[in-house]
């Protein structure tokens, strides 16, 4: 049996790993050999925890002769849909592909790199990636779970047996949102419950579920809702439309303020998050940057390039 385990500080585990970009995540191969009624574990990890228990391991050099290969398990599409109408809803199967990590050939440990190779890289080193280890012995091939390890009903993704690493920019609201980088935009992302939501498994999200994910990662109990329900959960700060000079103004013609990084930018049927104050400082204009996901994996773009710049908007803050 082959598994991928990951360590940030100390003990390596086969559970999903979450950490900040200032931390190093090391991936280790873990090979299990059953012989003569006994089980032995081989890995170069200094310590290993499986199913909540610390286990004894031997170095990989002491294992039977094998050749090791590493793969990313990554989504092949940046945008997908679970159905264009409620009547058409289904959990669309996410197309995951195994892409080789060339620098990992015959190495028992590598540094986790979450940058995607099949879709645009908007994260610059932050986001989520899944991994697989393949062990070859003569004509025998042993691999850890990969694209075939499907979660089943209520999800289009793979199980947590495919080791997942999520690296965030920092511990701010926007920082937690960056864990979703590299994952597809999923129109009508959903789950059988909030805890079982596709966003909770970092499989992808639509625009509303994206902004909710960050709130939940900050420790909130915010339910996953569509954009039309967000006003029930976020107080109104200002509202207006874009003028010819690119500045957003209220009905009286007064410029809207750039309220605060992390505030919601709510359009009709779309939402993003204020990220950077550009253009006229202190004033909301279409050069200001928002973080959002729309027919692409999450990224930061000027409001002018969001596809919604000419729509009326509201600035809102989570209650």
Phi and psi restraints in degrees (value plus and minus 20) as a CYANA .aco file:
   2 UNK   PHI    -144.0  -104.0
   2 UNK   PSI     121.1   161.1
   3 UNK   PHI    -159.5  -119.5
   3 UNK   PSI     139.1   179.1
   4 UNK   PHI    -126.5   -86.5
   4 UNK   PSI     111.7   151.7
   5 UNK   PHI    -145.0  -105.0
   5 UNK   PSI     136.4   176.4
   6 UNK   PHI    -153.7  -113.7
   6 UNK   PSI     125.8   165.8
   7 UNK   PHI    -154.6  -114.6
   7 UNK   PSI     118.4   158.4
   8 UNK   PHI    -123.7   -83.7
   8 UNK   PSI     -77.1   -37.1
   9 UNK   PHI    -154.2  -114.2
   9 UNK   PSI      82.7   122.7
  10 UNK   PHI      74.7   114.7
  10 UNK   PSI    -135.0   -95.0
  11 UNK   PHI     -92.2   -52.2
  11 UNK   PSI     112.8   152.8
  12 UNK   PHI    -108.5   -68.5
  12 UNK   PSI     123.1   163.1
  13 UNK   PHI    -157.1  -117.1
  13 UNK   PSI     139.9   179.9
  14 UNK   PHI    -116.5   -76.5
  14 UNK   PSI      -7.9    32.1
  15 UNK   PHI    -111.0   -71.0
  15 UNK   PSI     138.7   178.7
  16 UNK   PHI     -73.8   -33.8
  16 UNK   PSI     118.9   158.9
  17 UNK   PHI    -131.8   -91.8
  17 UNK   PSI     110.7   150.7
  18 UNK   PHI    -142.9  -102.9
  18 UNK   PSI     112.8   152.8
  19 UNK   PHI    -180.2  -140.2
  19 UNK   PSI     155.0   195.0
  20 UNK   PHI    -112.5   -72.5
  20 UNK   PSI     143.0   183.0
  21 UNK   PHI     -87.4   -47.4
  21 UNK   PSI     -37.7     2.3
  22 UNK   PHI    -104.2   -64.2
  22 UNK   PSI     -17.0    23.0
  23 UNK   PHI    -129.8   -89.8
  23 UNK   PSI     129.4   169.4
  24 UNK   PHI    -117.9   -77.9
  24 UNK   PSI     110.7   150.7
  25 UNK   PHI    -125.9   -85.9
  25 UNK   PSI     102.5   142.5
  26 UNK   PHI    -126.0   -86.0
  26 UNK   PSI     108.8   148.8
  27 UNK   PHI    -117.0   -77.0
  27 UNK   PSI     115.1   155.1
  28 UNK   PHI    -142.7  -102.7
  28 UNK   PSI     123.5   163.5
  29 UNK   PHI     -99.8   -59.8
  29 UNK   PSI     117.4   157.4
  30 UNK   PHI    -145.6  -105.6
  30 UNK   PSI      96.6   136.6
  31 UNK   PHI    -130.3   -90.3
  31 UNK   PSI     109.0   149.0
  32 UNK   PHI    -128.7   -88.7
  32 UNK   PSI     109.4   149.4
  33 UNK   PHI    -143.8  -103.8
  33 UNK   PSI     104.6   144.6
  34 UNK   PHI    -125.3   -85.3
  34 UNK   PSI     102.5   142.5
  35 UNK   PHI    -170.6  -130.6
  35 UNK   PSI     116.8   156.8
  36 UNK   PHI      33.9    73.9
  36 UNK   PSI      17.6    57.6
  37 UNK   PHI      56.3    96.3
  37 UNK   PSI     -12.7    27.3
  38 UNK   PHI    -140.1  -100.1
  38 UNK   PSI     131.7   171.7
  39 UNK   PHI    -136.2   -96.2
  39 UNK   PSI     112.3   152.3
  40 UNK   PHI    -145.5  -105.5
  40 UNK   PSI     124.0   164.0
  41 UNK   PHI    -133.1   -93.1
  41 UNK   PSI     115.0   155.0
  42 UNK   PHI    -144.3  -104.3
  42 UNK   PSI     106.8   146.8
  43 UNK   PHI    -185.8  -145.8
  43 UNK   PSI     133.9   173.9
  44 UNK   PHI    -111.2   -71.2
  44 UNK   PSI     -15.9    24.1
  45 UNK   PHI     -87.2   -47.2
  45 UNK   PSI     118.7   158.7
  46 UNK   PHI     -85.7   -45.7
  46 UNK   PSI     -48.7    -8.7
  47 UNK   PHI    -175.0  -135.0
  47 UNK   PSI     127.0   167.0
  48 UNK   PHI    -153.1  -113.1
  48 UNK   PSI     116.2   156.2
  49 UNK   PHI    -141.7  -101.7
  49 UNK   PSI     103.8   143.8
  50 UNK   PHI    -143.2  -103.2
  50 UNK   PSI     112.1   152.1
  51 UNK   PHI      32.7    72.7
  51 UNK   PSI      16.7    56.7
  52 UNK   PHI      62.1   102.1
  52 UNK   PSI     -19.7    20.3
  53 UNK   PHI    -138.0   -98.0
  53 UNK   PSI     116.9   156.9
  54 UNK   PHI     -97.2   -57.2
  54 UNK   PSI     109.2   149.2
  55 UNK   PHI    -136.5   -96.5
  55 UNK   PSI     137.3   177.3
  56 UNK   PHI    -104.1   -64.1
  56 UNK   PSI     115.8   155.8
  57 UNK   PHI    -147.9  -107.9
  57 UNK   PSI     133.5   173.5
  58 UNK   PHI    -126.5   -86.5
  58 UNK   PSI     135.6   175.6
  59 UNK   PHI     -84.0   -44.0
  59 UNK   PSI     130.2   170.2
  60 UNK   PHI     -79.0   -39.0
  60 UNK   PSI     -50.6   -10.6
  61 UNK   PHI     -80.8   -40.8
  61 UNK   PSI     -41.3    -1.3
  62 UNK   PHI    -110.8   -70.8
  62 UNK   PSI     -24.5    15.5
  63 UNK   PHI     -98.2   -58.2
  63 UNK   PSI     143.4   183.4
  64 UNK   PHI     -76.0   -36.0
  64 UNK   PSI     130.0   170.0
  65 UNK   PHI     -79.7   -39.7
  65 UNK   PSI     102.6   142.6
  66 UNK   PHI    -161.4  -121.4
  66 UNK   PSI     139.5   179.5
  67 UNK   PHI    -129.6   -89.6
  67 UNK   PSI     112.3   152.3
  68 UNK   PHI    -128.1   -88.1
  68 UNK   PSI     118.5   158.5
  69 UNK   PHI    -155.3  -115.3
  69 UNK   PSI     122.3   162.3
  70 UNK   PHI    -131.8   -91.8
  70 UNK   PSI     123.8   163.8
  71 UNK   PHI    -150.1  -110.1
  71 UNK   PSI     126.4   166.4
  72 UNK   PHI    -102.9   -62.9
  72 UNK   PSI     126.5   166.5
  73 UNK   PHI    -134.6   -94.6
  73 UNK   PSI      82.2   122.2
  74 UNK   PHI    -151.1  -111.1
  74 UNK   PSI     131.8   171.8
  75 UNK   PHI     -86.8   -46.8
  75 UNK   PSI     121.3   161.3
  76 UNK   PHI    -112.1   -72.1
  76 UNK   PSI     -30.5     9.5
  77 UNK   PHI    -145.3  -105.3
  77 UNK   PSI     124.3   164.3
  78 UNK   PHI    -109.1   -69.1
  78 UNK   PSI     -32.4     7.6
  79 UNK   PHI    -168.7  -128.7
  79 UNK   PSI     120.4   160.4
  80 UNK   PHI    -175.9  -135.9
  80 UNK   PSI     156.1   196.1
  81 UNK   PHI    -158.8  -118.8
  81 UNK   PSI     125.3   165.3
  82 UNK   PHI    -113.2   -73.2
  82 UNK   PSI     -10.6    29.4
  83 UNK   PHI     110.9   150.9
  83 UNK   PSI     114.5   154.5
  84 UNK   PHI    -100.0   -60.0
  84 UNK   PSI     -36.6     3.4
  85 UNK   PHI    -157.3  -117.3
  85 UNK   PSI     139.4   179.4
  86 UNK   PHI     -75.2   -35.2
  86 UNK   PSI     -55.6   -15.6
  87 UNK   PHI     -88.5   -48.5
  87 UNK   PSI     -43.7    -3.7
  88 UNK   PHI    -115.6   -75.6
  88 UNK   PSI     -18.0    22.0
  89 UNK   PHI     -80.0   -40.0
  89 UNK   PSI     117.4   157.4
  90 UNK   PHI    -180.1  -140.1
  90 UNK   PSI     138.1   178.1
  91 UNK   PHI    -102.5   -62.5
  91 UNK   PSI      81.4   121.4
  92 UNK   PHI     -86.5   -46.5
  92 UNK   PSI     116.1   156.1
  93 UNK   PHI     -88.6   -48.6
  93 UNK   PSI     104.6   144.6
  94 UNK   PHI     -97.0   -57.0
  94 UNK   PSI     109.4   149.4
  95 UNK   PHI    -102.0   -62.0
  95 UNK   PSI      78.9   118.9
  96 UNK   PHI    -116.4   -76.4
  96 UNK   PSI     121.4   161.4
  97 UNK   PHI    -144.7  -104.7
  97 UNK   PSI     129.0   169.0
  98 UNK   PHI    -112.5   -72.5
  98 UNK   PSI      96.8   136.8
  99 UNK   PHI    -135.4   -95.4
  99 UNK   PSI     109.3   149.3
 100 UNK   PHI     -84.5   -44.5
 100 UNK   PSI     123.1   163.1
 101 UNK   PHI    -122.7   -82.7
 101 UNK   PSI      77.1   117.1
 102 UNK   PHI     -80.8   -40.8
 102 UNK   PSI     -56.1   -16.1
 103 UNK   PHI     -91.0   -51.0
 103 UNK   PSI     -28.5    11.5
 104 UNK   PHI    -113.3   -73.3
 104 UNK   PSI     -17.2    22.8
 105 UNK   PHI     -77.9   -37.9
 105 UNK   PSI     101.8   141.8
 106 UNK   PHI      38.9    78.9
 106 UNK   PSI       8.4    48.4
 107 UNK   PHI    -130.4   -90.4
 107 UNK   PSI     114.6   154.6
 108 UNK   PHI    -100.3   -60.3
 108 UNK   PSI     -33.0     7.0
 109 UNK   PHI    -168.8  -128.8
 109 UNK   PSI     119.8   159.8
 110 UNK   PHI    -159.0  -119.0
 110 UNK   PSI     142.4   182.4
 111 UNK   PHI    -105.8   -65.8
 111 UNK   PSI     113.2   153.2
 112 UNK   PHI     -87.3   -47.3
 112 UNK   PSI     109.6   149.6
 113 UNK   PHI    -143.5  -103.5
 113 UNK   PSI      95.1   135.1
 114 UNK   PHI    -113.7   -73.7
 114 UNK   PSI     -11.7    28.3
 115 UNK   PHI     -93.2   -53.2
 115 UNK   PSI     107.8   147.8
 116 UNK   PHI     -93.3   -53.3
 116 UNK   PSI     135.9   175.9
 117 UNK   PHI    -139.1   -99.1
 117 UNK   PSI     -35.3     4.7
 118 UNK   PHI    -120.2   -80.2
 118 UNK   PSI     -34.9     5.1
 119 UNK   PHI    -151.6  -111.6
 119 UNK   PSI     146.9   186.9
 120 UNK   PHI     -79.0   -39.0
 120 UNK   PSI     122.4   162.4
 121 UNK   PHI    -116.0   -76.0
 121 UNK   PSI      78.9   118.9
 122 UNK   PHI    -116.7   -76.7
 122 UNK   PSI     -26.2    13.8
 123 UNK   PHI    -115.0   -75.0
 123 UNK   PSI     -42.9    -2.9
 124 UNK   PHI      32.6    72.6
 124 UNK   PSI      28.4    68.4
 125 UNK   PHI      82.0   122.0
 125 UNK   PSI     -22.1    17.9
 126 UNK   PHI    -138.6   -98.6
 126 UNK   PSI     136.4   176.4
 127 UNK   PHI     113.5   153.5
 127 UNK   PSI    -180.3  -140.3
 128 UNK   PHI    -147.1  -107.1
 128 UNK   PSI     119.7   159.7
 129 UNK   PHI    -163.3  -123.3
 129 UNK   PSI     132.6   172.6
 130 UNK   PHI    -135.2   -95.2
 130 UNK   PSI     136.7   176.7
 131 UNK   PHI    -158.3  -118.3
 131 UNK   PSI     135.6   175.6
 132 UNK   PHI    -159.3  -119.3
 132 UNK   PSI     123.0   163.0
 133 UNK   PHI    -135.0   -95.0
 133 UNK   PSI     117.6   157.6
 134 UNK   PHI    -140.5  -100.5
 134 UNK   PSI     106.7   146.7
 135 UNK   PHI    -132.7   -92.7
 135 UNK   PSI     107.6   147.6
 136 UNK   PHI    -135.5   -95.5
 136 UNK   PSI     111.6   151.6
 137 UNK   PHI    -154.4  -114.4
 137 UNK   PSI      85.5   125.5
 138 UNK   PHI      36.1    76.1
 138 UNK   PSI    -139.3   -99.3
 139 UNK   PHI    -116.4   -76.4
 139 UNK   PSI     -17.4    22.6
 140 UNK   PHI    -109.0   -69.0
 140 UNK   PSI     113.8   153.8
 141 UNK   PHI    -142.1  -102.1
 141 UNK   PSI     104.4   144.4
 142 UNK   PHI    -141.0  -101.0
 142 UNK   PSI     107.0   147.0
 143 UNK   PHI    -152.2  -112.2
 143 UNK   PSI     125.9   165.9
 144 UNK   PHI     -91.3   -51.3
 144 UNK   PSI     143.2   183.2
 145 UNK   PHI     -74.8   -34.8
 145 UNK   PSI     123.6   163.6
 146 UNK   PHI    -155.4  -115.4
 146 UNK   PSI    -163.1  -123.1
 147 UNK   PHI     -79.3   -39.3
 147 UNK   PSI     -41.2    -1.2
 148 UNK   PHI     -98.3   -58.3
 148 UNK   PSI     -33.6     6.4
 149 UNK   PHI    -103.8   -63.8
 149 UNK   PSI      55.9    95.9
 150 UNK   PHI    -102.8   -62.8
 150 UNK   PSI     125.0   165.0
 151 UNK   PHI     -91.0   -51.0
 151 UNK   PSI     -48.5    -8.5
 152 UNK   PHI      75.7   115.7
 152 UNK   PSI    -172.5  -132.5
 153 UNK   PHI     -76.9   -36.9
 153 UNK   PSI     115.4   155.4
 154 UNK   PHI      69.0   109.0
 154 UNK   PSI      -5.3    34.7
 155 UNK   PHI    -188.1  -148.1
 155 UNK   PSI     130.2   170.2
 156 UNK   PHI    -122.8   -82.8
 156 UNK   PSI     -14.9    25.1
 157 UNK   PHI    -122.5   -82.5
 157 UNK   PSI    -185.4  -145.4
 158 UNK   PHI    -123.7   -83.7
 158 UNK   PSI     141.4   181.4
 159 UNK   PHI     -94.1   -54.1
 159 UNK   PSI     150.0   190.0
 160 UNK   PHI     -93.3   -53.3
 160 UNK   PSI     -22.3    17.7
 161 UNK   PHI     -87.8   -47.8
 161 UNK   PSI     -40.8    -0.8
 162 UNK   PHI    -106.5   -66.5
 162 UNK   PSI      87.1   127.1
 163 UNK   PHI     -77.4   -37.4
 163 UNK   PSI     110.5   150.5
 164 UNK   PHI    -135.8   -95.8
 164 UNK   PSI     114.2   154.2
 165 UNK   PHI    -142.6  -102.6
 165 UNK   PSI     108.3   148.3
 166 UNK   PHI    -140.8  -100.8
 166 UNK   PSI     100.7   140.7
 167 UNK   PHI    -134.6   -94.6
 167 UNK   PSI     101.9   141.9
 168 UNK   PHI    -124.5   -84.5
 168 UNK   PSI     139.0   179.0
 169 UNK   PHI     -85.5   -45.5
 169 UNK   PSI     -67.0   -27.0
 170 UNK   PHI    -184.0  -144.0
 170 UNK   PSI    -188.5  -148.5
 171 UNK   PHI    -116.0   -76.0
 171 UNK   PSI      -2.3    37.7
 172 UNK   PHI    -104.2   -64.2
 172 UNK   PSI     153.7   193.7
 173 UNK   PHI     -78.5   -38.5
 173 UNK   PSI     -69.0   -29.0
 174 UNK   PHI     -83.5   -43.5
 174 UNK   PSI     -54.5   -14.5
 175 UNK   PHI     -80.8   -40.8
 175 UNK   PSI     -65.3   -25.3
 176 UNK   PHI     -85.9   -45.9
 176 UNK   PSI     -53.2   -13.2
 177 UNK   PHI     -82.0   -42.0
 177 UNK   PSI     -50.8   -10.8
 178 UNK   PHI     -88.0   -48.0
 178 UNK   PSI     -32.7     7.3
 179 UNK   PHI     -81.9   -41.9
 179 UNK   PSI     -44.7    -4.7
 180 UNK   PHI    -103.6   -63.6
 180 UNK   PSI     -25.9    14.1
 181 UNK   PHI     -80.6   -40.6
 181 UNK   PSI     124.2   164.2
 182 UNK   PHI      66.3   106.3
 182 UNK   PSI     -25.5    14.5
 183 UNK   PHI    -122.1   -82.1
 183 UNK   PSI     130.7   170.7
 184 UNK   PHI     -91.4   -51.4
 184 UNK   PSI     133.8   173.8
 185 UNK   PHI     -91.7   -51.7
 185 UNK   PSI     104.4   144.4
 186 UNK   PHI    -138.6   -98.6
 186 UNK   PSI      85.6   125.6
 187 UNK   PHI     -79.9   -39.9
 187 UNK   PSI     106.9   146.9
 188 UNK   PHI      44.6    84.6
 188 UNK   PSI      20.6    60.6
 189 UNK   PHI     -77.1   -37.1
 189 UNK   PSI     128.3   168.3
 190 UNK   PHI    -180.5  -140.5
 190 UNK   PSI    -195.3  -155.3
 191 UNK   PHI    -185.9  -145.9
 191 UNK   PSI     142.4   182.4
 192 UNK   PHI     -91.6   -51.6
 192 UNK   PSI     -35.4     4.6
 193 UNK   PHI    -178.7  -138.7
 193 UNK   PSI     150.0   190.0
 194 UNK   PHI     -82.3   -42.3
 194 UNK   PSI     -59.9   -19.9
 195 UNK   PHI     -89.8   -49.8
 195 UNK   PSI     -44.8    -4.8
 196 UNK   PHI    -120.7   -80.7
 196 UNK   PSI      -6.4    33.6
 197 UNK   PHI     -85.6   -45.6
 197 UNK   PSI     129.4   169.4
 198 UNK   PHI     -76.3   -36.3
 198 UNK   PSI     -55.4   -15.4
 199 UNK   PHI     -85.6   -45.6
 199 UNK   PSI     -57.1   -17.1
 200 UNK   PHI     -82.8   -42.8
 200 UNK   PSI     -51.5   -11.5
 201 UNK   PHI    -110.0   -70.0
 201 UNK   PSI     -15.3    24.7
 202 UNK   PHI      34.2    74.2
 202 UNK   PSI      24.1    64.1
 203 UNK   PHI    -110.9   -70.9
 203 UNK   PSI     -38.6     1.4
 204 UNK   PHI     119.1   159.1
 204 UNK   PSI     157.1   197.1
 205 UNK   PHI    -185.2  -145.2
 205 UNK   PSI     142.5   182.5
 206 UNK   PHI    -109.6   -69.6
 206 UNK   PSI    -196.8  -156.8
 207 UNK   PHI     -83.8   -43.8
 207 UNK   PSI     -61.9   -21.9
 208 UNK   PHI     -90.7   -50.7
 208 UNK   PSI     -63.5   -23.5
 209 UNK   PHI     -86.5   -46.5
 209 UNK   PSI     -49.6    -9.6
 210 UNK   PHI     -80.3   -40.3
 210 UNK   PSI     -71.1   -31.1
 211 UNK   PHI     -89.6   -49.6
 211 UNK   PSI     -50.5   -10.5
 212 UNK   PHI     -88.8   -48.8
 212 UNK   PSI     -58.7   -18.7
 213 UNK   PHI     -73.4   -33.4
 213 UNK   PSI     -67.6   -27.6
 214 UNK   PHI     -81.2   -41.2
 214 UNK   PSI     -59.0   -19.0
 215 UNK   PHI     -82.8   -42.8
 215 UNK   PSI     -63.1   -23.1
 216 UNK   PHI     -86.9   -46.9
 216 UNK   PSI     -57.0   -17.0
 217 UNK   PHI     -88.6   -48.6
 217 UNK   PSI     -41.0    -1.0
 218 UNK   PHI    -100.7   -60.7
 218 UNK   PSI     -21.2    18.8
 219 UNK   PHI      85.2   125.2
 219 UNK   PSI     -16.6    23.4
 220 UNK   PHI    -100.8   -60.8
 220 UNK   PSI     145.5   185.5
 221 UNK   PHI    -128.3   -88.3
 221 UNK   PSI       1.8    41.8
 222 UNK   PHI     -74.7   -34.7
 222 UNK   PSI     105.0   145.0
 223 UNK   PHI     -95.3   -55.3
 223 UNK   PSI     137.6   177.6
 224 UNK   PHI     -96.0   -56.0
 224 UNK   PSI     103.1   143.1
 225 UNK   PHI    -158.0  -118.0
 225 UNK   PSI     146.7   186.7
 226 UNK   PHI    -104.8   -64.8
 226 UNK   PSI     150.6   190.6
 227 UNK   PHI     -78.3   -38.3
 227 UNK   PSI     -55.3   -15.3
 228 UNK   PHI     -85.8   -45.8
 228 UNK   PSI     -39.2     0.8
 229 UNK   PHI    -117.2   -77.2
 229 UNK   PSI     -28.6    11.4
 230 UNK   PHI     -80.2   -40.2
 230 UNK   PSI     -56.1   -16.1
 231 UNK   PHI     -77.1   -37.1
 231 UNK   PSI     -41.8    -1.8
 232 UNK   PHI     -91.5   -51.5
 232 UNK   PSI     -38.1     1.9
 233 UNK   PHI    -137.3   -97.3
 233 UNK   PSI     -24.0    16.0
 234 UNK   PHI    -159.2  -119.2
 234 UNK   PSI     109.6   149.6
 235 UNK   PHI     -98.7   -58.7
 235 UNK   PSI     127.7   167.7
 236 UNK   PHI     -97.9   -57.9
 236 UNK   PSI     110.2   150.2
 237 UNK   PHI    -125.4   -85.4
 237 UNK   PSI     -61.7   -21.7
 238 UNK   PHI    -185.1  -145.1
 238 UNK   PSI     139.5   179.5
 239 UNK   PHI    -169.3  -129.3
 239 UNK   PSI     126.8   166.8
 240 UNK   PHI    -199.9  -159.9
 240 UNK   PSI    -190.1  -150.1
 241 UNK   PHI    -153.4  -113.4
 241 UNK   PSI     143.9   183.9
 242 UNK   PHI     -99.7   -59.7
 242 UNK   PSI     112.3   152.3
 243 UNK   PHI    -111.1   -71.1
 243 UNK   PSI     156.3   196.3
 244 UNK   PHI     -81.8   -41.8
 244 UNK   PSI     -45.9    -5.9
 245 UNK   PHI    -105.8   -65.8
 245 UNK   PSI     -15.0    25.0
 246 UNK   PHI      66.8   106.8
 246 UNK   PSI     -24.6    15.4
 247 UNK   PHI    -109.8   -69.8
 247 UNK   PSI     118.9   158.9
 248 UNK   PHI    -105.2   -65.2
 248 UNK   PSI     110.8   150.8
 249 UNK   PHI    -148.9  -108.9
 249 UNK   PSI     132.0   172.0
 250 UNK   PHI    -102.3   -62.3
 250 UNK   PSI    -195.4  -155.4
 251 UNK   PHI     -83.3   -43.3
 251 UNK   PSI     -44.7    -4.7
 252 UNK   PHI    -106.8   -66.8
 252 UNK   PSI     -20.8    19.2
 253 UNK   PHI      67.8   107.8
 253 UNK   PSI     -14.8    25.2
 254 UNK   PHI    -104.8   -64.8
 254 UNK   PSI     118.4   158.4
 255 UNK   PHI     -81.7   -41.7
 255 UNK   PSI     121.3   161.3
 256 UNK   PHI     -97.1   -57.1
 256 UNK   PSI     123.8   163.8
 257 UNK   PHI     -98.2   -58.2
 257 UNK   PSI     131.6   171.6
 258 UNK   PHI     -99.3   -59.3
 258 UNK   PSI      80.7   120.7
 259 UNK   PHI     -89.1   -49.1
 259 UNK   PSI     -83.6   -43.6
 260 UNK   PHI    -186.8  -146.8
 260 UNK   PSI     122.1   162.1
 261 UNK   PHI     -76.3   -36.3
 261 UNK   PSI     112.1   152.1
 262 UNK   PHI      82.1   122.1
 262 UNK   PSI     -32.8     7.2
 263 UNK   PHI     -92.0   -52.0
 263 UNK   PSI     130.6   170.6
 264 UNK   PHI     -99.8   -59.8
 264 UNK   PSI     120.1   160.1
 265 UNK   PHI    -129.8   -89.8
 265 UNK   PSI      82.1   122.1
 266 UNK   PHI    -124.1   -84.1
 266 UNK   PSI      97.6   137.6
 267 UNK   PHI    -123.5   -83.5
 267 UNK   PSI     151.0   191.0
 268 UNK   PHI     -82.1   -42.1
 268 UNK   PSI      91.5   131.5
 269 UNK   PHI      49.4    89.4
 269 UNK   PSI       3.3    43.3
 270 UNK   PHI    -175.9  -135.9
 270 UNK   PSI     135.8   175.8
 271 UNK   PHI    -171.5  -131.5
 271 UNK   PSI     127.0   167.0
 272 UNK   PHI    -161.2  -121.2
 272 UNK   PSI    -190.1  -150.1
 273 UNK   PHI    -153.2  -113.2
 273 UNK   PSI     112.5   152.5
 274 UNK   PHI     -80.5   -40.5
 274 UNK   PSI     111.6   151.6
 275 UNK   PHI    -142.0  -102.0
 275 UNK   PSI     -64.9   -24.9
 276 UNK   PHI    -163.1  -123.1
 276 UNK   PSI     115.0   155.0
 277 UNK   PHI    -109.6   -69.6
 277 UNK   PSI      87.8   127.8
 278 UNK   PHI    -142.2  -102.2
 278 UNK   PSI    -197.9  -157.9
 279 UNK   PHI      48.4    88.4
 279 UNK   PSI    -151.0  -111.0
 280 UNK   PHI     -98.7   -58.7
 280 UNK   PSI      91.5   131.5
 281 UNK   PHI     -83.5   -43.5
 281 UNK   PSI     118.0   158.0
 282 UNK   PHI      64.2   104.2
 282 UNK   PSI     -28.4    11.6
 283 UNK   PHI    -139.2   -99.2
 283 UNK   PSI     121.5   161.5
 284 UNK   PHI    -101.5   -61.5
 284 UNK   PSI      99.1   139.1
 285 UNK   PHI    -158.5  -118.5
 285 UNK   PSI     154.9   194.9
 286 UNK   PHI     -95.9   -55.9
 286 UNK   PSI     -20.4    19.6
 287 UNK   PHI    -111.1   -71.1
 287 UNK   PSI     -34.2     5.8
 288 UNK   PHI     -82.6   -42.6
 288 UNK   PSI     130.5   170.5
 289 UNK   PHI    -122.0   -82.0
 289 UNK   PSI     115.9   155.9
 290 UNK   PHI    -142.6  -102.6
 290 UNK   PSI     131.9   171.9
 291 UNK   PHI    -121.2   -81.2
 291 UNK   PSI     110.2   150.2
 292 UNK   PHI    -180.5  -140.5
 292 UNK   PSI     155.1   195.1
 293 UNK   PHI    -152.3  -112.3
 293 UNK   PSI     110.1   150.1
 294 UNK   PHI    -178.7  -138.7
 294 UNK   PSI      84.5   124.5
 295 UNK   PHI      33.8    73.8
 295 UNK   PSI       7.3    47.3
 296 UNK   PHI    -184.7  -144.7
 296 UNK   PSI     138.5   178.5
 297 UNK   PHI     -83.5   -43.5
 297 UNK   PSI     138.5   178.5
 298 UNK   PHI     -74.9   -34.9
 298 UNK   PSI     127.2   167.2
 299 UNK   PHI    -183.2  -143.2
 299 UNK   PSI     151.0   191.0
 300 UNK   PHI    -128.3   -88.3
 300 UNK   PSI     108.2   148.2
 301 UNK   PHI    -160.9  -120.9
 301 UNK   PSI     134.0   174.0
 302 UNK   PHI     -79.6   -39.6
 302 UNK   PSI     126.6   166.6
 303 UNK   PHI     -75.8   -35.8
 303 UNK   PSI     -52.5   -12.5
 304 UNK   PHI     -79.6   -39.6
 304 UNK   PSI     -44.5    -4.5
 305 UNK   PHI    -125.2   -85.2
 305 UNK   PSI      -7.6    32.4
 306 UNK   PHI    -100.8   -60.8
 306 UNK   PSI     -36.7     3.3
 307 UNK   PHI      69.0   109.0
 307 UNK   PSI     -23.6    16.4
 308 UNK   PHI    -148.8  -108.8
 308 UNK   PSI      -7.6    32.4
 309 UNK   PHI     -79.6   -39.6
 309 UNK   PSI     -51.1   -11.1
 310 UNK   PHI    -109.5   -69.5
 310 UNK   PSI     -15.2    24.8
 311 UNK   PHI    -112.5   -72.5
 311 UNK   PSI     132.7   172.7
 312 UNK   PHI     -82.8   -42.8
 312 UNK   PSI     128.3   168.3
 313 UNK   PHI    -156.6  -116.6
 313 UNK   PSI     141.4   181.4
 314 UNK   PHI    -146.4  -106.4
 314 UNK   PSI     119.5   159.5
 315 UNK   PHI    -116.7   -76.7
 315 UNK   PSI     105.0   145.0
 316 UNK   PHI    -152.9  -112.9
 316 UNK   PSI     136.4   176.4
 317 UNK   PHI    -148.4  -108.4
 317 UNK   PSI     115.2   155.2
 318 UNK   PHI     -72.7   -32.7
 318 UNK   PSI     115.6   155.6
